Amino acid sequence: MAVEGQQHPISIYFWIWGLLFVLSALSYTVDYMAFQGMLRWSLILIFMMLKAGLIVAIFMHMIWERLAIVYAVLVPPLVILVLILLMALEADYTFSTRAEFFSDWRLFFTPQEHGGGH
């Protein structure tokens, strides 16, 4: 006797497909409206994460899996994202420190006048 897998109503998949379509349209609207700066990138990243979350949850059936499997799949990418954020913050600090330290580097090559009467 074959064991059948869990069946989900097809309407769930159509709703998620429609929601993905709406989120994609909103993402394209951000470009069409010519948003700039942090608002643009924040909206694009929010829509991207929402779409990825819906795809993983519904189409990859993660919403119906055990918690251990969900953790095994989702925690490593989240840890990598945190590490990337920490590296970006460290890189920004290093860049600003170097910019401050080397801001007057041309003075190193110019002759200095000393107060002596030679």
Summary of the structure (lengths in Angstrom):
residues: 118
radius of gyration: 26.5
end to end distance: 105.8
largest distance: 106.0
contacts: 217
relative contact order: 0.06
helix: 75%
strand: 0%
